[in-house]
Amino acid sequence: MTGLMPIGVFARATRLSVRVLRNYDRLGLLVPAWVDPDTGYRRYSVDQFLRAGLIRRLRDLEVPLPEIAAILAADTPEQARAVIERHRDRVAARAARLDEIAGRLGAVLAEPARVSGWLHVYERWRPAQPTARLLVRTPLSGLAEALAPGFARLLAGLAEQGIALAGPAGTRYLSDDLDAAELEVELFAPVGRPPRPTATIAAGELAGCQLVATVHEGGYDGIETAYRSLGRWIAEQDRVLAGPAEERYLVPPAPGVPTAALRTEIAWPVRPPSGPPRPADQETE
């Protein structure tokens, strides 16, 4: 059949490999103009150069094959443009994420220089405190996204009952394994009187105990220094952990609050290797 070329020639002319052309045939993206019924050899026409070039350009731009199929099958230019715009939006979001990762990598590179910057650690007695509580189950990677709507529900539930906060809200990490597929995290808000349990919130209590604590300044990035400072202090002072880690948001994220102004107290319940907790009025540095 004249005017047609074998797959090898077409591959070289379009700078697409024979393997890729066979895959595009299988997917229906670029079907040969003719296939020999006896040998199965594929033949392509010059008219298919344009379609092959478009596919190659879209692949160079990392457009997924299913979306290329949608572009090629579009009935109107507007439909094709809509598919391309969706891909562009994804690329822009990924670029923003990569910029964020690049910034965090800079912090990782600086980490050895920051390890020696231990934070001030102190002990304090926390008397028993009634709370309103809400449990959130989330992977560690999704914790930041889960906290804001969780606290919004918790505070809205308190507002419905006319209960005001009696101190900064916070979280308690009830799961010991931070690498687990799902963490159980308690969001709590100190209150003057226990709330009426609802589908959203429950009544709780922070037990009276001795805490060892430090304050992290700024955003959540870099909070590792605070946790390391607590671990170092506990090792040096020979204390024993006596409960889950707590974070209290002394200056929480809010519109108009710069990241540098955020303050988070990280606290661990502790006790001596043996013996009762220290007196309620004692605080040591």
C-alpha positions in Angstrom: 0.0 0.0 0.0 1.6 3.3 -1.2 1.8 6.5 0.9 2.3 4.5 4.1 5.4 3.9 6.2 6.4 1.1 8.6 6.4 1.7 12.3 10.2 2.1 12.4 10.2 5.0 9.9 7.3 6.6 11.6 9.0 6.3 15.0 12.1 8.1 13.8 10.1 10.8 12.0 8.1 11.6 15.1 10.8 10.9 17.7 8.6 8.4 19.4 9.9 4.9 20.1 8.4 1.8 18.6 7.5 0.6 22.1 5.6 3.9 22.8 3.8 3.7 19.4 2.6 0.2 20.2 1.4 1.4 23.6 -0.4 4.3 22.0 -2.0 1.9 19.6 -3.2 -0.3 22.4 -4.7 2.8 24.2 -6.3 4.1 21.1 -4.4 7.3 21.2 -2.6 6.8 17.9 -3.9 3.9 15.8 -2.0 2.9 12.7 -3.6 3.9 9.4 -3.4 0.3 8.3 -2.4 -3.0 9.8 -1.4 -5.9 7.6 -3.9 -8.7 8.3 -1.4 -11.4 7.6 1.7 -10.1 9.4 0.3 -7.7 11.8 2.7 -5.0 10.7 1.6 -1.5 11.4 1.7 1.2 8.8 1.3 5.0 9.4 0.4 7.9 7.2 2.0 11.3 6.8 -1.3 12.8 7.9 -0.7 11.3 11.4 2.5 13.3 12.0 0.4 16.2 13.5 -1.4 13.9 16.0 1.8 12.2 17.0 3.5 15.6 17.5 0.6 16.8 19.7 0.8 13.7 21.8 4.6 14.0 22.2 4.3 17.7 23.3 1.6 16.9 25.8 3.7 14.1 27.3 6.7 16.4 27.5 4.4 18.7 29.6 3.5 15.7 31.8 -0.1 15.6 30.8 -1.4 12.1 31.9 -2.4 9.7 29.1 -6.1 9.6 30.1 -6.2 13.4 29.8 -4.5 13.3 26.4 -7.2 10.9 25.3 -9.8 13.4 26.5 -8.1 16.3 24.6 -7.9 14.3 21.4 -11.5 13.2 21.7 -12.9 16.6 22.5 -15.7 17.8 20.3 -14.8 21.5 20.7 -11.7 23.5 21.4 -13.3 24.7 24.6 -13.5 21.1 25.9 -9.9 20.5 25.1 -8.9 23.8 26.7 -10.8 22.9 29.9 -8.7 19.6 30.2 -5.5 21.5 29.6 -6.4 24.2 32.2 -7.1 21.5 34.8 -3.7 20.1 34.2 -2.1 23.5 34.4 -3.8 24.1 37.8 -2.4 20.9 39.1 1.1 21.8 37.9 0.8 25.2 39.6 -0.2 23.6 42.9 2.6 21.1 42.6 5.1 23.9 41.9 3.9 25.7 45.1 4.3 22.5 47.0 7.8 21.9 45.7 8.7 25.5 46.7 7.5 24.7 50.2 9.5 21.5 50.3 12.6 23.4 49.0 12.2 25.9 51.9 11.9 23.0 54.4 14.9 21.4 53.0 16.8 24.6 53.8 15.7 24.1 57.4 16.9 20.5 57.3 20.3 21.6 56.0 20.6 24.1 58.9 19.5 21.5 61.5 23.0 20.5 62.6 23.7 24.1 63.6 20.4 24.3 65.5 20.7 21.1 67.6 22.8 22.8 70.3 20.1 25.6 70.6 18.3 24.0 73.5 15.2 25.7 74.7 14.4 26.7 78.3 12.7 23.8 80.1 10.7 24.2 83.3 8.4 22.2 85.6 5.0 23.2 86.7 2.1 21.6 88.6 -1.1 21.5 86.6 -4.2 21.1 88.9 -7.1 19.0 87.7 -9.0 21.0 85.0 -12.4 20.2 83.4 -12.4 20.3 79.7 -14.5 20.0 76.6 -12.9 17.4 74.3 -13.2 16.1 70.8 -11.3 13.1 69.3 -9.7 13.3 65.8 -8.3 10.3 64.0 -5.8 11.2 61.2 -2.4 10.2 59.8 0.4 12.4 61.1 0.8 13.9 57.6 -2.8 15.2 57.7 -2.7 16.4 61.3 -2.3 20.1 60.5 -5.3 20.0 58.1 -7.4 18.2 60.7 -6.8 20.5 63.6 -8.4 23.7 62.3 -11.8 22.2 61.5 -11.6 20.1 64.7 -11.1 23.1 66.9 -13.8 25.0 64.9 -16.3 22.3 65.8 -15.1 22.2 69.4 -15.4 25.9 70.0 -18.7 26.1 68.1 -20.1 23.4 70.4 -19.0 25.4 73.5 -20.6 28.6 72.1 -23.9 26.8 71.6 -23.9 26.0 75.3 -22.7 29.4 76.4 -19.5 28.1 77.9 -16.3 30.2 77.7 -12.8 29.0 77.6 -10.9 28.9 80.9 -7.4 28.8 79.3 -5.6 28.1 76.0 -6.9 25.1 74.0 -4.6 22.3 73.1 -4.1 18.8 71.9 -3.0 15.5 73.6 -1.4 12.8 71.5 -3.1 9.6 72.7 -1.3 7.3 70.2 2.2 6.3 71.1 3.2 5.3 67.6 3.5 8.4 65.4 4.2 6.2 62.4 0.9 4.4 62.7 -1.5 4.7 59.7 -3.9 6.7 62.0 -3.3 8.7 65.1 -5.8 9.3 67.9 -5.5 13.0 69.0 -7.6 14.7 71.6 -8.5 18.3 71.1 -9.3 19.9 74.4 -10.5 23.3 75.7 -10.3 24.1 79.4 -13.7 25.2 80.8 -15.2 26.5 84.0 -18.0 23.9 83.9 -18.2 20.6 82.1 -20.2 20.8 78.8 -23.3 18.8 78.0 -22.2 15.9 75.8 -23.3 16.2 72.2 -22.6 14.5 68.9 -19.7 17.0 68.6 -18.1 17.4 72.0 -17.7 15.5 75.2 -16.9 16.3 78.8 -13.3 15.5 79.9 -10.7 16.4 82.5 -7.0 17.0 82.5 -5.7 15.2 85.6 -3.7 17.1 88.1 0.0 16.2 87.5 3.5 17.5 87.3 4.5 18.7 83.8 7.8 19.4 82.3 7.4 22.0 79.5 9.0 24.4 77.1 7.6 27.0 74.7 8.1 26.9 71.0 8.0 30.2 69.2 6.8 30.4 65.6 5.2 27.9 63.2 5.1 24.2 63.5 8.2 23.8 61.4 11.1 23.4 63.7 9.1 22.2 66.7 11.4 19.3 66.9 13.9 21.4 68.9 11.2 21.8 71.6 10.7 18.0 71.8 14.4 17.4 71.8 14.9 19.9 74.6 12.3 18.1 76.7 13.9 14.7 76.0 17.3 16.0 77.0 16.0 17.5 80.2 14.2 14.3 81.2 17.3 12.3 80.6 19.4 14.6 82.7 16.9 14.9 85.5 16.0 11.2 85.6 12.3 11.6 85.2 9.7 9.1 84.0 7.0 9.9 81.5 3.6 9.7 83.1 1.1 10.4 80.3 0.7 11.6 76.7 2.4 14.6 75.3 0.3 17.8 75.3 0.5 21.0 73.3 -1.2 24.2 74.4 -1.6 27.0 71.9 -0.8 30.1 73.9 -0.9 32.2 70.7 -2.7 30.2 68.1 -2.9 30.7 64.4 -5.5 33.4 63.5 -6.1 35.9 60.7 -3.6 38.7 61.1 -1.3 36.8 63.4 2.2 36.5 61.9 3.8 33.1 62.1 6.7 34.5 64.2 4.2 35.5 66.9 2.8 32.0 67.4 3.5 30.4 70.8 3.0 26.8 71.7 3.7 25.2 75.0 4.8 21.5 74.7 4.4 19.6 78.0 4.9 16.0 79.1 3.5 14.6 82.3 6.4 13.3 84.4 7.1 11.7 87.8 10.3 10.7 89.6 11.4 7.1 89.1 9.6 6.4 92.4 7.5 8.4 94.8 4.5 10.8 94.5 4.3 14.0 92.4 5.7 17.2 93.8 3.5 19.6 95.8 1.1 21.6 93.8 2.7 24.9 94.6 6.2 24.0 93.6 7.8 25.1 90.4 11.4 24.6 89.5 13.6 25.6 86.6 
